[in-house]
Amino acid sequence: MQARQGYRYDIDGLRAIAVSSVVAYHAFPSFAPGGFTGVDVFFVISGFLITSILTREIEEDRYSILEFYARRIRRIIPALLFMLAFAILFALIWLPPAELASFGGSLAATAAFASNLFFWRQSGYFDIIAESKPLLHTWSLAVEEQFYIFFPIFLRIAFRFRVVTLALIVAFSGSFVIAAVTIRLWPGAAFYLLPTRAWELLGGSLLALLYPRLKVAPWLGEACAAAGCALIFAGFAVLNQASAVPGVAALLPCCGALLVIASGASPRAPFVSRLLAWRPINFIGLISYSLYLWHWPAIVFAKYIAGPESPIAVAISVIVAVAMASFSWRFVEAPFRHPVASPRRSFADVLVGSPLRACASCAGVLAAVFVIGGGLSSLLSRYDGVRLLYGRKIADLNVVAEPSLSPRACLWSVSGALSPPCRMGDKTSPPRVALWGDSFTDALKPGFEAVNPGVATIALIAHGCPSILGVAPLRATPNSEKVAADCRRFNDEAFRYIASEPSIETVVLFNNYVWHLDLQNLPAGFGVMPDGPRPATVEGVRNAILEAFIATAAKLVEAGKKVVIVGSYYENPELGAGYFVRTLRRFGDADPVARVPLGEYLKASRMFNDRVRAASGGGIVFVDPAAIFCRDAEKTGYCDYAPDVALLVDEGHLSREGARRVSELINQQVKAASR
């Protein structure tokens, strides 16, 4: 079991732990908040095994890069294609247009082993939630395959010049330093990209290089195996989305995996290794690749069918994933990994029996998948394409559900906002109006421009960063301090520009106040905190935030500006056009109801609106969106979020029509205040 060149049953057991933690995290996150680090364990195992094989082949002078790629194809592609075939079928049946278009893009990216780049670039503020991305988990396959495009060549060259150990140490160290720095600055890039993940694979590679020379006493092997498992499970329990993974925090699961693997150099199998080799655990390890492929699409589609808040559906989806993974391992993985040449050649042998056939078959099939994915994405980018697949009713509603999103160059930068592509109205004249706020202001932009086409306007926007001086976002991410500092810096710069620009007459402040004041979810969720000593109670923090907001408006008035504050309103995911599209997709002709009792609306919006209304006057104009959402509430007792067209895109961001109506209300209130 522990033979150096033989099959390591305990490594399959380690795979079982890794995949089980990932499945547990995706199915029931609260049970394993750090379960996502099972992917880090997979990377270490992969680096160790592949490097062991390549090193042995180089030393025995039978190294063939074509044969290596053929083995990777037999190992990875058939099971992946089997899963993708079912995913395409279910996506066509269940996914609404926006999600299906995204699925098409991710399908093409998966075929090109670039889905990590796709999901990294797609991780913007308005992007659809992770639970609607059936192929999100393929990012790790992309990272691994990108690594193995270059690594065999790198290793062969290093052996040729007899610097293999030095080369691996330098590459490992460089990648780790990049990861440790990047995770604090750009956590999305750090999570998804190869340069910040390579050290985990290279850690396994270094161990593979040293392993044949390791001499581990039995007692030390026992200690290493036990300590390794303890580190891995500690990572599952104590790490979370705010941890510096794949930075320093990832050392916990990675070092744990290295210790467990290294313990195999002991002449006597440690107790932990014997436990990992237990047949039920070993079986999960054998199907771990297929289980990883199947578990996430099964969970995503189960939530679409049964609703997002159905633990029973999620539990059933996990059982289905295990069943499909077992089938895939037995009838797809095994035949293709070990095709048997015989007078009656098997289908697998015809396709992948030789390295050239394997590479040619892989290229052809992945090219077809790429075309299918790209075609879906292109088709659904057009209204006629959506109508062709879904009918006119969903196509019309899908147009309303499309968010208004400024180019990245226009965000988080005053100079960017002043550039001609980011200006609105008369772009040749100095700005007369400044819109200042977070993503809610971004959603307001197209409506404001439509209502005021000739007014020179700039929009100073930073997503997730409210236009409040002396307040900063608090995020459950590794780069929370950087986000807070960037928000403070942007708001200070925006205020200085507005105050010093004499042409600006009016400043419109509009933010997602419900989100920023929802402090109950902190620090696990999102919110903002005032600078300086933190008040002892939630209400104290909210009061401090409101005081800072009113003080910001007062400073703008002191600078000679008229300040327009768009108030808060009730938010709920079931009130937006995107929800209506998904509901129609699931239930056919059912008409979603976008109404909320007036009392519930007022309860949600009163805290902010009453405070700001009391401070209005003397240059501050308060605009209450209830005039749009609740115009017939006195008769019906309800606020209608879709009186004739949906006014929201999602739980809170205005649709283009909603933005137009709110902009008209702003104009009316400003005129009324000027009389």
Protein Blocks (a to p, Z undefined) as FASTA:
>chain_A
ZZmklccfklmmmmmmmmmmmmmmmmmmmlmmmlmmmmmmmmmmmmmmmmmmmmmmmmno
pacfklmmmmmmmmmmmmmmmmmmmmmmmmmmmmcfklmmmmmmmmmmmmnopmmmmmmm
mmcfklccfklmmklmmmmmmmmmmmmmmmmmmmmmmmmnopmmmmmmmmmmmmmmmmmm
mmmmmmmlmmmpmklmmmmmmmmmmmmmmmmmpccdfklmmmmmmmmmmmmmmmmmmgcf
kbccfbfklmmmmmmmmmmmmmmmpfbdcfklmmmmpmklmmmmmmmmmmmmmmmmmmmm
mmmmnopklfklmmmmmmmmmmmmmmmmmmmmmmmmmccddfbdcfklmmmmpmklmmmm
mmmmmmmmmmmmmmmmmmmmpfklmmmmnojklmmmmmmmpccdddfklgoifklmmpmk
lpghjfkbccfbdcdddfklmmmmmmmmmmmmmbccdddddehiacbehiacdddbfklm
mmmmmmmmmmmmmmmmmmmmmklmbdcddddfklmmmmmlpcklgcdddehjddfbfklm
mmmmmmmmmmmmmmmmmnopacdddddddddfklcfklmmmmmmmnomaccdddddfklm
mmmmmmmmmmmmmmggjhiacddfklmmmmmmmmnopacfblmbcfbfblmpccfklmmm
mmmmmmmmmmmmmZZ
